[in-house]
Amino acid sequence: MLFKRKIYEKLVQWKNTSHGKTALLIEGARRVGKSTVAAEFAKNEYRSYLLLDFSKAGVQVKNIFRNHLDNLDVFYQLLQVQTGVRLERGKSLLIFDEVQCFPRAREAVKAIVADGRYSVLETGSLISIREHVSNIVIPSEEQSLCMYPMDFEEFLTACGEEVLLEYIKDCFNRKIPLEDSLHRKAMLLIEQYMIVGGMPQSVAAYLDNGLDFYAADQAKRSILDLYGKDIMKAERRYRTKVAAIFEQIPGFLSKHEKTVVLNEIEKNARYSGLADAFFWLQDAMIANLCLLCRDPNVGLALNEDSTQLKCYLGDSGLLLSHTFSPKEIQDAELYKKLLNGTLAINQGMFFENLVGQMLRANGHELYFYTHYSPEKHRNDIEIDFLLSNGRKTDFRILPVEVKSSKNYKTASLAEFRKRFKKRISGSVVIHPKNLKEEDGILYIPVYMAFLLR
């Protein structure tokens, strides 16, 4: 099943503006649909295309890169003979799929772009990991573009709910609530999305089998197994640490603070000893890291504290399958409780992970804020997400609180607004209820989180 992906428009824009003078690299986690969208784009927008999957490419193809880049006439001739694809000057696309598996091909981009005969599109994951960039020169002629799991907008489109999608956007722009029955429908759909997630394989299994959560779960478990195998290919010096963090993500998120407890990963652990492992998970786009910002007055990145962080899974559907065993998933009560909001464990972890996923897909770096009160011996202010306007002058922040239940308090947000009122451009509470504005706070239903750009 082919899905409409928003990244396709960006590929068309690249083609129309680069005119073959730069290559484009699509980065993303495994199984987010990079290869599918690249092939579909090539099929629709070029006269012919040559796709080389370097996770499967044999020695003969690799030797063409090793031995013939000094003579591009021979290089292209051998590629066409080897693949049976005829290339046309100025009208064909070369796709280097899973290029991290053969860094030599990535280095070859410089010569291919300079030659100008054909355009180059790369796809890859774990692109920045040291073992994938050692001994090669990263081409300056390469643009990069991140691809994430299907967001809620793409999920609604896949479900044939384009009319509802436009209505949600219109209500958000006008800051008015949805009609009650449509609000309930949208809430059901976002809960379904939270369970299924945005991995195309999972969404296809769900839709092709009559909205079957169990079919989606099987697809998600195959992806989780793939991630586990990828982790076992990481460098030995931090492999076990990556595996330990990955396995414990649900446990960290189930705690009230949702922050990573380093000692639970490794006894007497320090962040410096785990930094490479966290970097690996983030670079693989398996996880979304959310760092503590200690002083939002002077910029988020300038005051980040990487020793305190939250670690969300990159896809909410994968988090659900990662949290519960197959036996628990087979219990129909689990899905019932999730859809009814009556799950015994911390349902807030799934909502917060979902919002983090949606914000990250919109290009936001993830930060949170806490303030410890010595008098109270606890954190008296906790803000789930801090978004910025990205400006160095007239810097403004938007605090975002995520509430999974209909009954909640906003004392932390009120205190935060009081402390940082000169820097705040607004305040947002994401909750299960309909949209409203009150006392300078915008309350939006969770299905509108993807509109926070």
CORQUI-V676441 format. One record per residue. RES is the residue in one small letter. PSI is psi as a letter, one per 40 degrees, with the letter a starting at -180 (NA if undefined). Layout:
RES|PSI  RES|PSI
This chain:
m|h  l|h  f|i  k|h  r|h  k|d  i|d  y|d  e|d  k|d  l|d  v|d  q|d  w|d  k|d  n|e  t|d  s|d  h|f  g|e  k|e  t|i  a|i  l|h  l|h  i|h  e|i  g|i  a|i  r|h  r|f  v|e  g|e  k|d  s|d  t|d  v|d  a|d  a|d  e|d  f|d  a|d  k|d  n|d  e|e  y|i  r|d  s|i  y|i  l|h  l|h  l|h  d|h  f|e  s|e  k|e  a|h  g|i  v|d  q|d  v|d  k|d  n|d  i|d  f|d  r|d  n|e  h|e  l|e  d|e  n|g  l|d  d|d  v|d  f|d  y|d  q|d  l|d  l|d  q|d  v|d  q|d  t|e  g|e  v|h  r|h  l|i  e|h  r|h  g|e  k|e  s|i  l|h  l|h  i|h  f|g  d|i  e|f  v|e  q|d  c|e  f|g  p|d  r|d  a|d  r|d  e|d  a|e  v|d  k|d  a|d  i|d  v|d  a|d  d|d  g|e  r|d  y|i  s|i  v|h  l|h  e|i  t|i  g|i  s|i  l|f  i|d  s|e  i|h  r|d  e|e  h|e  v|e  s|i  n|e  i|i  v|h  i|h  p|h  s|e  e|e  e|h  q|i  s|i  l|h  c|h  m|h  y|i  p|i  m|h  d|i  f|d  e|d  e|d  f|d  l|d  t|d  a|d  c|e  g|f  e|f  e|d  v|d  l|d  l|d  e|d  y|d  i|d  k|d  d|d  c|d  f|d  n|d  r|e  k|f  i|i  p|i  l|i  e|i  d|d  s|d  l|d  h|d  r|d  k|d  a|d  m|d  l|d  l|d  i|d  e|d  q|d  y|d  m|d  i|d  v|d  g|a  g|e  m|h  p|d  q|d  s|d  v|d  a|d  a|d  y|d  l|d  d|e  n|f  g|f  l|f  d|h  f|d  y|d  a|d  a|d  d|d  q|d  a|d  k|d  r|d  s|d  i|d  l|d  d|d  l|d  y|d  g|d  k|d  d|d  i|d  m|e  k|e  a|i  e|i  r|d  r|d  y|e  r|d  t|d  k|d  v|d  a|d  a|d  i|d  f|d  e|d  q|e  i|d  p|d  g|d  f|d  l|d  s|e  k|i  h|d  e|d  k|e  t|i  v|h  v|h  l|d  n|e  e|e  i|d  e|h  k|h  n|f  a|i  r|i  y|d  s|d  g|e  l|e  a|d  d|d  a|d  f|d  f|d  w|d  l|d  q|d  d|d  a|e  m|f  i|d  a|i  n|h  l|h  c|h  l|i  l|h  c|h  r|d  d|g  p|e  n|d  v|f  g|i  l|d  a|d  l|d  n|f  e|i  d|g  s|e  t|e  q|h  l|i  k|i  c|h  y|i  l|i  g|e  d|h  s|d  g|d  l|d  l|d  l|d  s|d  h|d  t|d  f|i  s|i  p|d  k|d  e|d  i|d  q|e  d|h  a|d  e|d  l|d  y|d  k|d  k|d  l|d  l|d  n|e  g|f  t|f  l|h  a|d  i|a  n|g  q|d  g|d  m|d  f|d  f|d  e|d  n|d  l|d  v|d  g|d  q|d  m|d  l|d  r|d  a|d  n|e  g|e  h|h  e|i  l|h  y|i  f|i  y|h  t|i  h|h  y|h  s|h  p|d  e|d  k|e  h|f  r|i  n|h  d|e  i|h  e|h  i|h  d|d  f|i  l|h  l|i  s|i  n|e  g|e  r|i  k|d  t|i  d|f  f|h  r|i  i|i  l|h  p|h  v|h  e|i  v|h  k|h  s|e  s|i  k|e  n|h  y|i  k|i  t|f  a|d  s|d  l|d  a|d  e|d  f|d  r|d  k|d  r|d  f|f  k|d  k|e  r|e  i|h  s|e  g|a  s|i  v|h  v|h  i|h  h|i  p|e  k|i  n|i  l|i  k|i  e|h  e|h  d|f  g|e  i|h  l|h  y|h  i|i  p|i  v|d  y|e  m|e  a|d  f|e  l|e  l|g  r|NA
